[in-house]
Each structure stands twice: as structure tokens, then as C-alpha cells.
């Protein structure tokens, strides 16, 4: 049956930034398909973990500050100690920061890049060895339409650059490791209704522009991203690697 290809029974999945927003939506989708979940975040969200466990998901939590360059390797080691193998890695942890480039502080820039790009590279690096040893695995990185377009009216050159880099990292890793049965893909969300975008949608200047530039004229939901993540993390996409799937309500068509 075609639906069986979407099942993740017996698979383990690590989701960074998995206690809220897009990350939580992805965790729910993978859990629904039967994956054993390991959720990592800088701050524990007990309500989210309780929700997942009450729904019957097999879930563990690891505290990890992805701005720390030592955190990714430790996170992968801790995950392997918990579940024995890593079948699926979802690099979702990220931060958004707006501001004029001429006044954008070096500290803010470095923190943004350390989480949005450096941690993705380091976590992929740490995951590749066990995935090669077990002769396969799936990596899913969360990019953004901001890796393709320059958003308006907010100015966010550093954020856009970080997400464009994630897209190219995804394609490069996919090319390098395809022969070892390791698939690497990314999702590029548009404007999704989460705590991260709540301030923008509350902004009287920004919100109408975001909506007007989205043909579907509404934000997406974490469930929209979770459904796509399930496809890319399951055998339903067994012949897909190096792709960046845009989910944006049509924003990038204009």
C-alpha cells in the first residue's frame, strides 16, 4: 500500500527546536507516523512534551543550546546513547533577526549565524558518521523562502544569507552522500503562524504586505510543514535528495 511508505515505525528521529512552532509541528507528524522522537531545545517546554506524551508518542527530551559550537556533537552522542541509532535528523532550530545592515551589531550577526547556519553544519557533520556506519539515514534542514527572495518591508539581510547558505549546504551534502544511502533535503517555509512570526502579523505595516504578497492570502500552519516533513523523512520520498521544497502559499510565484 502506498500509505505504508509514509510509516516510520522502528525509526528514530531527532528534531532540534522541537518544542514549539514548526519544530513541534514536525515532531507531531513524525510521531503520528510511528517514529521514536528525541526533541532538543534550549529551553524545555514541559507543556509541549506533556502534549506529545499524552498523545501516545514515544519521546525523549535533550537540552541543547545550538549557539554553542560544542552542542551539536554532544547532542548527536546523547541521542545515540538514548535510542541506539539515528535514522532521521531534522535541523529546525533557528532565530530571526531584523535590522538595517549598517547598524546590525557583530554580536547579533554572529549569534544568528551560529544558530541558523553553523549549528546546522556541525549537527550534520556529527550525524554523518553514525549514518554512514548504519548504511543510511535522512537529514532534513529547515531553510526559508528568505533564502530565495529579499523580504519586504522588514530588512533582514543576515537572516536571508543564513537561509540561502542552508539551502546550498543541503544540496552539497546530498550530492556528497547519495551513494551511501543518506538523503538530504530542505523545506523553505513562507510565513507560518508561530510565535516567531506573531510580532510581524501584529505589525500594522508588515502584516498587510505579507498577506497581499501571498496569493493564498493567509499564513501557513506548523501542520503544513509537518506534513511535508513526513514525506521527505519517509520512504515515500526515497528517490528525492538535494531538494528544497518551498511551502509558502504561492509567495515566491510573484
C-alpha positions as a printed NumPy array, in Angstrom:
array([[ 0.   ,  0.   ,  0.   ],
       [ 1.249,  3.485, -0.883],
       [ 0.366,  4.8  ,  2.577],
       [ 2.767,  2.326,  4.147],
       [ 5.632,  4.274,  2.597],
       [ 4.86 ,  7.139,  4.967],
       [ 5.171,  4.975,  8.082],
       [ 8.203,  5.463, 10.34 ],
       [ 7.723,  2.521, 12.69 ],
       [11.048,  1.451, 14.18 ],
       [12.729,  4.696, 13.125],
       [14.26 ,  7.264, 15.473],
       [14.058, 10.977, 14.748],
       [15.887, 13.91 , 16.336],
       [14.203, 17.303, 15.947],
       [16.073, 20.41 , 17.078],
       [13.953, 23.336, 18.207],
       [11.189, 20.777, 18.531],
       [ 9.192, 22.112, 21.468],
       [ 7.281, 24.839, 19.649],
       [ 6.194, 26.209, 16.283],
       [ 7.395, 24.477, 13.144],
       [ 9.586, 22.067, 15.093],
       [ 6.675, 20.875, 17.2  ],
       [ 4.538, 20.501, 14.088],
       [ 7.226, 18.312, 12.533],
       [ 7.614, 16.255, 15.715],
       [ 3.872, 15.563, 15.781],
       [ 3.855, 14.467, 12.139],
       [ 6.8  , 12.109, 12.6  ],
       [ 5.334, 10.794, 15.833],
       [ 1.984, 10.169, 14.145],
       [ 3.839,  8.004, 11.632],
       [ 5.363,  5.905, 14.404],
       [ 8.825,  7.421, 14.865],
       [10.537,  7.394, 18.231],
       [11.187, 11.068, 18.949],
       [14.089, 12.895, 20.519],
       [13.299, 16.575, 20.956],
       [16.034, 19.127, 21.586],
       [15.719, 22.783, 22.531],
       [17.449, 25.466, 24.538],
       [14.515, 25.82 , 26.917],
       [12.369, 22.903, 27.982],
       [ 8.675, 23.329, 27.172],
       [ 7.035, 20.938, 29.577],
       [ 3.565, 21.628, 28.192],
       [ 4.646, 20.576, 24.695],
       [ 6.365, 17.437, 25.972],
       [ 3.3  , 16.516, 28.024],
       [ 1.116, 17.041, 24.962],
       [ 3.293, 14.71 , 22.895],
       [ 3.419, 12.025, 25.578],
       [-0.306, 12.232, 26.284],
       [-0.871, 11.694, 22.558],
       [ 0.985,  8.415, 22.879],
       [ 4.262,  9.399, 21.243],
       [ 7.5  ,  7.807, 22.449],
       [ 9.526, 10.957, 23.146],
       [12.697, 11.919, 24.991],
       [13.994, 15.428, 25.61 ],
       [17.56 , 16.741, 25.476],
       [18.513, 20.261, 26.489],
       [20.793, 21.824, 23.872],
       [21.798, 25.415, 23.171],
       [22.599, 25.304, 19.46 ],
       [24.531, 28.585, 19.624],
       [27.218, 26.628, 21.499],
       [29.614, 25.139, 18.917],
       [30.126, 22.088, 21.137],
       [26.392, 21.375, 21.441],
       [25.771, 19.585, 18.104],
       [28.324, 16.796, 18.625],
       [27.125, 16.264, 22.192],
       [23.515, 16.243, 21.029],
       [24.166, 13.507, 18.488],
       [26.137, 11.472, 21.048],
       [23.382, 11.867, 23.648],
       [20.74 , 10.865, 21.098],
       [22.645,  7.718, 20.17 ],
       [23.026,  6.873, 23.853],
       [19.248,  7.19 , 24.288],
       [17.925,  5.428, 21.202],
       [20.854,  3.485, 19.773],
       [20.723,  4.842, 16.224],
       [19.741,  7.982, 14.359],
       [17.552,  7.418, 11.313],
       [16.236, 10.949, 10.862],
       [17.767, 14.311, 11.739],
       [15.661, 17.461, 11.458],
       [17.674, 20.667, 11.805],
       [14.909, 23.091, 12.714],
       [16.401, 25.302, 15.446],
       [16.692, 28.884, 14.241],
       [16.265, 32.532, 15.094],
       [15.001, 35.523, 13.107],
       [16.522, 38.96 , 13.457],
       [15.579, 42.078, 11.518],
       [17.503, 45.32 , 11.229],
       [19.393, 47.678,  8.957],
       [22.702, 46.175,  7.925],
       [24.645, 49.364,  8.669],
       [23.628, 49.202, 12.324],
       [23.472, 45.406, 12.679],
       [25.81 , 44.527, 15.531],
       [28.54 , 41.95 , 15.158],
       [27.315, 40.105, 18.242],
       [23.782, 39.823, 16.824],
       [25.129, 38.699, 13.462],
       [27.377, 36.037, 14.994],
       [24.599, 34.648, 17.205],
       [22.213, 34.445, 14.256],
       [24.764, 32.672, 12.075],
       [25.859, 30.38 , 14.895],
       [22.312, 29.031, 15.249],
       [20.913, 29.259, 11.72 ],
       [23.947, 28.037,  9.801],
       [26.879, 26.906, 11.952],
       [24.791, 24.576, 14.112],
       [23.196, 23.023, 11.042],
       [26.624, 22.295,  9.566],
       [28.001, 20.963, 12.855],
       [24.969, 18.771, 13.537],
       [25.04 , 17.326, 10.021],
       [28.771, 16.706, 10.435],
       [28.227, 14.836, 13.693],
       [25.329, 12.793, 12.292],
       [27.075, 11.66 ,  9.121],
       [29.443,  9.184, 10.76 ],
       [26.753,  7.113, 12.514],
       [24.524,  7.321,  9.443],
       [27.346,  6.029,  7.257],
       [28.036,  3.233,  9.734],
       [24.398,  2.145,  9.704],
       [24.363,  2.487,  5.892],
       [21.665,  5.094,  5.588],
       [19.759,  7.993,  7.051],
       [17.727, 11.096,  6.315],
       [18.613, 14.708,  7.054],
       [16.015, 17.467,  6.736],
       [17.096, 21.081,  7.101],
       [14.67 , 23.949,  7.59 ],
       [15.534, 26.835,  5.301],
       [13.198, 29.638,  4.271],
       [11.798, 31.484,  1.291],
       [14.169, 34.158,  2.607],
       [16.923, 32.042,  1.097],
       [15.413, 32.839, -2.301],
       [13.901, 36.313, -2.018],
       [14.54 , 39.575, -0.188],
       [11.593, 40.053,  2.137],
       [ 9.795, 43.364,  2.472],
       [ 9.095, 45.615,  4.262],
       [11.42 , 44.34 ,  7.016],
       [15.156, 44.401,  6.381],
       [16.918, 41.138,  7.223],
       [19.996, 40.654,  5.085],
       [21.803, 38.491,  7.642],
       [18.837, 36.165,  8.133],
       [18.335, 35.825,  4.385],
       [22.007, 34.999,  3.887],
       [21.901, 32.324,  6.599],
       [18.966, 30.559,  4.967],
       [20.456, 30.729,  1.471],
       [23.534, 29.039,  2.892],
       [21.398, 26.284,  4.431],
       [19.91 , 25.591,  1.013],
       [23.321, 25.199, -0.614],
       [24.631, 23.135,  2.295],
       [21.669, 20.821,  1.761],
       [22.366, 20.376, -1.932],
       [26.093, 19.842, -1.392],
       [25.616, 17.197,  1.299],
       [23.004, 15.446, -0.826],
       [25.472, 15.196, -3.683],
       [28.332, 14.059, -1.465],
       [26.491, 11.276,  0.378],
       [23.824,  9.991, -2.024],
       [25.856,  6.882, -2.849],
       [25.862,  5.975,  0.852],
       [22.072,  5.978,  1.082],
       [21.942,  9.247,  3.015],
       [19.297, 11.608,  1.7  ],
       [19.471, 15.329,  2.485],
       [16.624, 17.715,  1.714],
       [15.264, 21.007,  3.   ],
       [11.972, 22.813,  3.418],
       [11.694, 26.533,  2.693],
       [ 8.636, 27.805,  4.588],
       [ 6.932, 31.072,  3.819],
       [ 5.081, 32.948,  6.518],
       [ 3.888, 30.376,  9.046],
       [ 1.712, 31.202, 12.034],
       [ 4.048, 30.651, 15.006],
       [ 5.384, 32.579, 17.98 ],
       [ 8.301, 33.665, 15.786],
       [ 6.036, 35.46 , 13.297],
       [ 3.418, 36.686, 15.778],
       [ 5.07 , 40.078, 16.129],
       [ 5.142, 40.578, 12.379],
       [ 1.49 , 39.68 , 11.95 ],
       [ 0.657, 42.115, 14.765],
       [ 2.59 , 44.88 , 12.983],
       [ 0.177, 47.196, 11.174],
       [ 2.741, 47.952,  8.462],
       [ 4.143, 44.485,  7.885],
       [ 1.066, 42.239,  8.136],
       [-0.899, 43.669,  5.164],
       [ 2.158, 43.405,  2.921],
       [ 2.893, 39.827,  3.985],
       [-0.727, 38.893,  3.278],
       [-1.019, 40.809, -0.008],
       [ 2.143, 39.167, -1.358],
       [ 0.874, 35.677, -0.524],
       [-1.593, 34.534, -3.212],
       [-3.444, 32.284, -0.773],
       [-3.8  , 35.349,  1.488],
       [-3.191, 33.52 ,  4.752],
       [-0.271, 32.234,  6.77 ],
       [ 0.595, 28.571,  6.773],
       [ 0.468, 26.357,  9.836],
       [ 3.042, 24.125, 11.542],
       [ 0.907, 21.193, 10.39 ],
       [ 1.503, 22.24 ,  6.762],
       [ 5.246, 21.971,  7.337],
       [ 4.9  , 18.775,  9.361],
       [ 3.069, 17.021,  6.534],
       [ 5.814, 17.931,  4.066],
       [ 8.489, 16.878,  6.551],
       [ 6.867, 13.466,  6.893],
       [ 7.048, 12.988,  3.128],
       [10.713, 13.979,  2.969],
       [11.681, 11.885,  6.   ],
       [ 9.868,  8.74 ,  4.898],
       [10.344,  6.157,  2.164],
       [ 7.62 ,  7.952,  0.198],
       [10.446, 10.243, -0.987],
       [13.085,  7.531, -1.376],
       [14.21 ,  8.936, -4.744],
       [14.328, 12.573, -3.58 ],
       [17.549, 14.191, -2.396],
       [19.085, 17.637, -2.71 ],
       [15.706, 19.334, -2.997],
       [14.444, 22.46 , -1.25 ],
       [10.656, 22.209, -1.026],
       [ 9.005, 25.637, -0.92 ],
       [ 5.808, 25.837,  1.141],
       [ 4.678, 29.447,  1.027],
       [ 1.077, 29.791, -0.163],
       [ 2.434, 30.949, -3.52 ],
       [ 4.538, 33.842, -2.198],
       [ 7.54 , 33.119, -4.427],
       [ 5.375, 32.936, -7.557],
       [ 5.155, 36.721, -7.563]])
